[in-house]
Amino acid sequence: MEIMNHDHVLWNEFMGRLEGPEGCDFKMKDPNDVNTTTWRCSNKIDREFATAILKTMPNMDIEGSMKFFSDNGGFCDCEILFNVA
């Protein structure tokens, strides 16, 4: 089993999916104003979007990946993007 981290071959795919519609779904209402950025995050420690995405990837150690995220400040889905990425 593999842990999702910066060195994993699927890291960029994972981060893109977590940022996109199946994850936090980051959007800018006005592309010229970063202050109009919106996203969704349950603020739950279970990291439901990250977990669902990891379940679709081959040979992933989800528990180990969650520990890596927590150890690096990713306590919810959006914090994985803000702090771990």
C-alpha positions as CSV (number, residue, x, y, z in Angstrom):
1,M,0.0,0.0,0.0
2,E,1.2,3.5,-0.8
3,I,0.8,6.8,1.1
4,M,-0.3,9.8,-0.9
5,N,2.4,12.5,-0.5
6,H,4.4,15.0,-2.5
7,D,6.5,12.3,-4.0
8,H,3.7,10.0,-5.1
9,V,3.3,9.7,-8.9
10,L,-0.4,10.6,-8.6
11,W,0.1,13.6,-6.3
12,N,-0.8,16.2,-9.0
13,E,-3.8,14.2,-10.1
14,F,-5.0,13.9,-6.5
15,M,-4.6,17.6,-5.8
16,G,-6.4,18.6,-9.0
17,R,-9.3,16.3,-8.2
18,L,-9.4,17.6,-4.6
19,E,-9.4,21.2,-5.9
20,G,-12.1,20.5,-8.5
21,P,-15.8,19.6,-8.6
22,E,-15.4,16.2,-6.9
23,G,-13.6,17.9,-4.0
24,C,-13.6,21.4,-2.6
25,D,-14.7,22.9,-5.9
26,F,-12.8,26.1,-5.9
27,K,-14.3,28.8,-8.0
28,M,-13.8,32.5,-8.6
29,K,-17.0,34.5,-9.2
30,D,-14.8,37.3,-10.7
31,P,-11.7,36.0,-12.3
32,N,-10.0,39.4,-11.7
33,D,-10.7,39.4,-7.9
34,V,-9.2,36.7,-5.7
35,N,-11.5,37.8,-2.9
36,T,-14.5,36.3,-4.8
37,T,-13.1,32.8,-4.5
38,T,-15.5,30.2,-3.0
39,W,-15.1,26.6,-2.1
40,R,-16.8,23.9,-0.1
41,C,-15.3,22.1,2.9
42,S,-17.1,20.2,5.6
43,N,-14.3,21.1,8.1
44,K,-14.5,17.6,9.3
45,I,-11.4,15.7,10.3
46,D,-12.6,12.7,8.2
47,R,-11.6,14.6,5.0
48,E,-14.5,13.1,3.1
49,F,-13.5,14.4,-0.3
50,A,-9.9,13.3,0.0
51,T,-10.9,9.9,1.3
52,A,-13.4,9.4,-1.6
53,I,-10.8,10.3,-4.2
54,L,-8.1,8.1,-2.6
55,K,-10.5,5.1,-2.7
56,T,-10.6,5.4,-6.5
57,M,-6.8,5.3,-6.8
58,P,-4.9,2.0,-6.9
59,N,-3.1,0.6,-3.9
60,M,-3.6,3.6,-1.6
61,D,-3.0,3.4,2.2
62,I,-5.8,5.8,3.2
63,E,-5.0,5.7,6.9
64,G,-1.3,6.4,6.3
65,S,-2.3,9.2,3.8
66,M,-4.5,10.8,6.4
67,K,-1.7,10.7,9.0
68,F,0.6,12.4,6.4
69,F,-2.0,15.1,5.8
70,S,-2.5,15.7,9.5
71,D,1.2,15.8,10.2
72,N,1.5,18.5,7.6
73,G,-1.5,20.7,8.7
74,G,-4.2,19.0,6.6
75,F,-7.0,18.5,9.1
76,C,-9.8,18.9,6.6
77,D,-10.1,18.8,2.9
78,C,-9.4,22.4,2.2
79,E,-6.5,22.5,4.6
80,I,-4.9,19.7,2.5
81,L,-4.9,22.1,-0.4
82,F,-3.9,25.2,1.7
83,N,-1.3,23.7,4.0
84,V,-0.1,20.4,2.6
85,A,0.1,21.3,-1.1
